[in-house]
Amino acid sequence: MKVAIAADHGGYRLKEEIRKWLATTDIEVEDFGCTCEESVDYPDYALPVAKKVAAGEFDRGILICGTGIGMSIAANKVPGIRCALVHDTFSAKATREHNDTNMLAMGERVIGPGLALDIVKIWLETDFQGGRHERRVEKIKQIEANR
């Protein structure tokens, strides 16, 4: 699996924790920044990752900002992206099983690194269930196609 990761200044520290953990797994990870805690604009980091995931260059993407809200909004503007803002393990599992999300957003100012790592692990390990959920995901794709 190939995962792209990025953060703005508000998510930099949490991104580093997740990136370091991913480096200990057999998951290939590429860091798209940022590299500091000085103020930057989250769309500048969300969009390149979302575009790479949508193009199939990466299997999944992980975005972190202060709340995760801005990153998720920006990522979801890219056709083909289903980015979920998640701050609990139940939602991490459900969003993969039911929504086939390909991107995950979290907020460093909302959750700590222990919970964030649990969320990432669950999200990466959970498969899409398909079935009745496939019909719903297809309807989302139709919305994008009709833009």
Backbone torsions as a table, in degrees:
resi	resn	phi	psi	omega
1	MET	NA	139.2	176.1
2	LYS	-112.3	128.5	-177.9
3	VAL	-124.6	132.1	172.9
4	ALA	-100.0	141.1	-179.0
5	ILE	-134.7	144.6	177.4
6	ALA	-155.9	160.7	177.7
7	ALA	-152.9	159.9	167.0
8	ASP	-95.6	-171.3	-177.9
9	HIS	-59.8	-33.1	-178.8
10	GLY	-73.9	-13.8	179.8
11	GLY	-120.2	6.3	-174.4
12	TYR	-56.4	-49.1	-176.0
13	ARG	-64.3	-41.8	179.2
14	LEU	-68.2	-38.0	175.9
15	LYS	-57.8	-43.4	-179.9
16	GLU	-62.4	-40.7	176.8
17	GLU	-60.9	-46.7	-178.3
18	ILE	-68.0	-43.0	179.0
19	ARG	-59.5	-44.0	179.6
20	LYS	-63.3	-41.1	178.4
21	TRP	-65.4	-45.3	179.7
22	LEU	-58.3	-33.8	179.9
23	ALA	-66.2	-18.2	178.9
24	THR	-90.1	-2.5	-178.9
25	THR	-105.4	-178.2	175.7
26	ASP	-90.0	13.1	178.1
27	ILE	-86.1	129.9	176.2
28	GLU	-81.0	128.3	-177.3
29	VAL	-127.2	139.8	173.8
30	GLU	-125.0	130.3	-177.6
31	ASP	-94.3	121.6	179.8
32	PHE	-100.9	17.1	178.2
33	GLY	90.3	-176.5	-3.8
34	CYS	-78.2	176.2	-174.5
35	THR	-119.9	22.9	-176.8
36	CYS	-158.5	174.1	177.0
37	GLU	-103.9	10.6	176.6
38	GLU	-82.0	145.6	-172.7
39	SER	-54.5	128.1	174.1
40	VAL	-136.1	172.9	-178.1
41	ASP	-101.1	120.7	-174.8
42	TYR	-57.5	-34.3	178.6
43	PRO	-61.2	-28.8	-179.9
44	ASP	-65.0	-19.1	-179.7
45	TYR	-107.9	-33.2	179.9
46	ALA	-69.6	-45.1	-173.6
47	LEU	-65.2	-43.9	178.2
48	PRO	-60.9	-38.9	178.6
49	VAL	-66.8	-46.7	-179.4
50	ALA	-59.9	-42.1	179.4
51	LYS	-64.1	-39.2	179.2
52	LYS	-67.6	-40.3	178.0
53	VAL	-67.4	-46.0	179.7
54	ALA	-60.4	-34.0	-180.0
55	ALA	-79.1	-6.5	179.8
56	GLY	84.5	8.0	178.7
57	GLU	-74.0	-23.0	175.7
58	PHE	-132.8	147.5	178.9
59	ASP	-74.8	-38.4	-177.5
60	ARG	-145.2	163.1	176.1
61	GLY	-135.4	145.6	178.1
62	ILE	-125.5	129.1	-178.7
63	LEU	-125.5	139.6	179.1
64	ILE	-135.5	131.8	169.6
65	CYS	-136.1	-164.3	-178.3
66	GLY	-60.5	-46.0	-179.9
67	THR	-113.8	-18.6	-173.8
68	GLY	88.8	-13.9	-174.8
69	ILE	-67.1	-53.2	-178.1
70	GLY	-60.2	-44.0	179.6
71	MET	-61.2	-44.6	-177.9
72	SER	-66.9	-39.6	178.1
73	ILE	-62.0	-47.8	-178.9
74	ALA	-62.4	-46.1	-177.8
75	ALA	-62.1	-39.8	-177.0
76	ASN	-72.0	-3.8	173.8
77	LYS	-79.0	-14.2	-178.5
78	VAL	-90.0	121.3	178.8
79	PRO	-55.3	136.4	179.8
80	GLY	94.7	-7.5	-179.9
81	ILE	-97.8	133.2	171.5
82	ARG	-124.5	91.1	-176.9
83	CYS	-101.3	125.9	179.9
84	ALA	-109.2	134.8	172.6
85	LEU	-85.8	117.1	-172.2
86	VAL	-131.5	133.6	176.5
87	HIS	-133.4	17.1	176.7
88	ASP	-150.2	157.5	-174.9
89	THR	-71.2	-34.1	178.7
90	PHE	-60.2	-47.2	-180.0
91	SER	-66.3	-33.8	178.0
92	ALA	-60.8	-43.5	178.9
93	LYS	-70.4	-46.1	-176.5
94	ALA	-64.0	-38.7	-176.7
95	THR	-69.5	-26.0	173.3
96	ARG	-79.7	-47.5	-177.2
97	GLU	-64.2	-41.1	-171.5
98	HIS	-100.6	-31.6	-172.9
99	ASN	-112.5	-5.9	-178.8
100	ASP	50.3	45.3	-178.9
101	THR	-63.5	142.6	177.5
102	ASN	-111.7	-3.1	175.0
103	MET	-140.2	147.5	-178.5
104	LEU	-124.0	133.3	175.3
105	ALA	-121.0	142.2	178.1
106	MET	-141.7	162.4	179.3
107	GLY	-115.8	120.7	179.5
108	GLU	-62.8	-31.1	-179.0
109	ARG	-83.3	-1.9	-177.8
110	VAL	-104.9	-41.9	-177.3
111	ILE	-129.5	160.8	178.1
112	GLY	-91.9	173.6	-175.9
113	PRO	-66.3	-33.7	179.6
114	GLY	-62.2	-50.4	178.4
115	LEU	-65.5	-40.6	179.9
116	ALA	-59.7	-42.8	178.9
117	LEU	-65.8	-39.0	175.5
118	ASP	-60.4	-44.3	179.3
119	ILE	-61.0	-47.8	-179.0
120	VAL	-60.5	-46.6	-179.7
121	LYS	-58.6	-49.7	-179.9
122	ILE	-61.1	-46.3	-177.9
123	TRP	-61.9	-40.6	-179.7
124	LEU	-72.9	-30.6	-175.5
125	GLU	-88.8	-14.3	-175.0
126	THR	-89.1	133.1	178.9
127	ASP	-94.0	155.0	173.3
128	PHE	-69.7	133.8	-178.6
129	GLN	-78.7	-23.5	-177.0
130	GLY	67.2	-139.9	179.5
131	GLY	58.2	-133.5	-178.2
132	ARG	-61.0	-24.5	179.8
133	HIS	-72.3	-29.6	178.6
134	GLU	-60.4	-40.9	179.1
135	ARG	-59.6	-39.8	-178.1
136	ARG	-71.8	-41.6	177.2
137	VAL	-63.9	-38.7	177.2
138	GLU	-61.8	-36.2	177.7
139	LYS	-66.0	-36.1	175.4
140	ILE	-63.6	-43.3	178.5
141	LYS	-62.0	-35.5	177.7
142	GLN	-66.8	-37.5	176.1
143	ILE	-58.6	-45.1	178.6
144	GLU	-63.5	-41.7	-177.6
145	ALA	-65.1	-26.6	-177.5
146	ASN	-94.1	10.4	179.9
147	ARG	-63.8	NA	NA
